[in-house]
Amino acid sequence: MGRFDAARAELAKTYALEPSRSAELMSQARVSYFARDYARGIRETRAGVDSSLRFFSTWTAQLYLAAGDYAAAEALLKRC
């Protein structure tokens, strides 16, 4: 628990072998969520995750909810 820097390093190794910008950013955002760095997670999803991906709205809405931005979370979930 709490080894978020190590998790980010492992993700970097993984995506060096199999690049996928959207998947990498969303994975980084999930690490940020569990590290309770919600603003960073939101920035990571907004930096280039394909918003048409099915999981984008729900995972990003979780970040907004955790950050206390209920209106942004609701707007994302209404798009689903």
N, C-alpha and C positions, 0 to 999 in steps of 0.2 A: 504494500500500500504506500502511496505517496511517491512513487518513483516515476514521476511524470517526465522528467528529462530523459531518463532511460527509455521510456516508451516512445518519446519523440525521436530518439536516436535510432531505435529499431525500425520505426516507420520510415525514416529516411533511407535506411539500408534496403528495405523492402521495395520502396518506390524507385530506387536507383536501378534495381533489377527489372522491374515491371512498371514503367511509368504510366500513371493515370492521374492527371492533375485534379480532377473532381474528387476522385476517391481519396487522394492524398490529403486534400484540404479538409474533406469531411472527416477523415480519420483524425487529423490534427485537432479539428474542432471538438470531436468527442473526448479527446484527451483533455482539452481545455475545460470542457463541461465537468469532467470528474475532478479536475484540479480547482474547480469553482472560479475559474477565470472566464466568466461568461462573456464579457466584452470582447476578449480575444477570440473566443469561439465564434461569436457573431461576425467579427471581422474576417475570420478564416472562411466561413461559409460564403460571405459576400464577395470574397476575393476571386472567386472563379468557379465555384461549384455550380454545375448545371442545374438550374432551378426547375427544370422539367423532370428531373429524376424523382421518382416516387417518394424516396425517403427524405429528400431535401426539406420539404415543408414541415414534416413532423419533427425531425431532429432540430431544425432551426427554431421551430416554435418552442421546443423544450428549452433551448438556450434563452429565448426571449422571456419565457415564463420564469425561469430561474433568476433572470436579471430584473424581474419585476415589471417588464414592459408587456402588460397583458393585451393592450390594443394591437401591438405588432404581432403577437402570437395569434390572436384571434383572426387578424387579416390573413395571415399565412394559412391557417387551417380552413378558412372559408374558401380558399382557392382549390382545396382538394376535391 
